């Protein structure tokens, strides 16, 4: 059997491929309603991820980005 790919794996791959991810992208692409929890776990593992808060007229949301070495 192969390795099970988790939502955390998918989010990390997304960050490494595209550089950023938002909660809406995580929900639409990976069916993840808890992106902040995944980001928290990735940070605990040592990944350098920044949080940038964005504001619109109707909502606030986070844009997470990974620091590339």
C-alpha positions in Angstrom: 0.0 0.0 0.0 1.1 3.6 -0.7 1.3 6.4 1.7 -2.0 8.1 2.6 -2.0 11.7 1.5 -3.5 13.9 4.2 -5.0 17.3 3.9 -1.9 18.6 5.7 0.2 17.1 2.9 -2.0 18.7 0.2 -1.9 22.1 1.9 1.9 21.9 2.2 2.2 20.9 -1.4 -0.1 23.8 -2.4 2.1 26.2 -0.5 5.3 24.9 -2.0 3.8 25.0 -5.5 1.9 28.3 -5.5 3.4 30.2 -2.6 0.1 31.1 -0.9 -3.2 29.7 0.2 -6.5 31.1 1.5 -9.3 29.4 3.5 -11.5 29.6 0.5 -8.9 27.8 -1.7 -8.4 25.1 0.9 -12.1 24.5 1.2 -12.7 24.4 -2.6 -9.7 22.3 -3.5 -9.1 20.1 -0.5 -12.4 20.1 1.3 -10.7 21.6 4.4 -12.7 23.8 6.7 -9.9 24.0 9.3 -7.0 25.6 7.4 -5.8 27.5 10.4 -5.3 24.2 12.4 -3.4 22.7 9.5 -1.2 25.8 9.3 -0.6 25.6 13.1 0.6 22.0 12.8 2.8 22.8 9.8 4.4 25.7 11.8 4.9 23.3 14.8 6.8 21.0 12.4 9.2 23.9 11.6 7.7 25.2 8.3 8.2 28.9 7.9 4.7 30.1 7.1 3.5 33.8 7.4 0.0 35.0 8.0 -1.3 38.1 6.2 -4.8 39.3 7.1 -6.8 40.8 4.2 -10.0 42.9 4.6 -12.9 43.3 2.3 -16.1 45.3 2.8 -17.8 42.2 4.0 -15.2 40.0 5.6 -11.6 39.4 6.9 -9.5 36.4 5.9 -6.0 35.1 6.2 -3.6 34.6 3.3 -0.9 32.1 4.3 2.4 32.1 2.5 5.5 29.9 2.8 9.0 31.3 2.9 11.1 29.8 0.2 14.7 29.1 0.9 
